[in-house]
Amino acid sequence: MLKEFKEFALRGNVLDLAVGVIVGGAFGKIVTSLVNDIIMPPIGVIIGGVDFSSLFVALSETRPATLAQAKAERIATINYGLFLNATLDFLIVAFAVFLFIRQINRILREPAREKAARECPYCMSMIPSRATRCAHCTSEVAKLA
């Protein structure tokens, strides 16, 4: 059983997945920093000096001045500012993943055009659509339109 697990764990797909998760986690931290430290402060200044990470609604009769004070007093809060930051984090990550997948799909589609091939009538090997001669038997074949 240990041998099977070792074979499974060292398989290429599992290692690729592990690397992807690690890089994705690091990328997530970078995006979180981008949102919290670069994007949200100027937006807060434009809106009127608001720090989004400190926006909250207290769910008790006492109204603490800061989120830290509410947490220290164990007051239940709805932290909509943190939610806005997390939502912006998600949108940036989702857009970056979209752009990455879009490029991968574009790269993968280009060879698909070349797969619009035909079969050589003499040796039955596949010939690319723009070829005029079979690479295997060197027979001349009509070019596809």
C-alpha positions, 0 to 999 in steps of 0.5 A: 500500500505504501508503494502504491501511495508513493507511485500515486504521489509522484505521478506527474499530475499530482506534482503539477497540482501541488505546484499549482496550489502552492503558486495559487496560494502565493498569488492569492496573497499578492492579490490580497495585498494589492487590494488592501494596500494599493487599490482600496486606500485611494478609493477610500480617499476618493469616497471621503477618507473611508477605510473599507476594512474597518466598515462594520455594523454592530449587532448589539445596543452598544456601538463600538468606535472601531472593529478592533474594539468590537472584537475585544468586547466580543460584540457580534458584527457584520463586517461588510468592509472586509466582505467588499475587500474579499469580493474585490480579491475574488474578482481580480483573481477570477479575471486573472484566471480568465485571462490565463485560461483564455491564452491557454485555449488560444494556444491549444486551438491553433494546433486544432486547425492543423488537425483539419487533415485528411487521409492519404489515399495511398498509404492511409497516413494523415496529411495536414490540410495545406500539404500537397504531398504525403510526408510518409509515401511522398505521393502527390495529393490535392490540396484542400480548399 
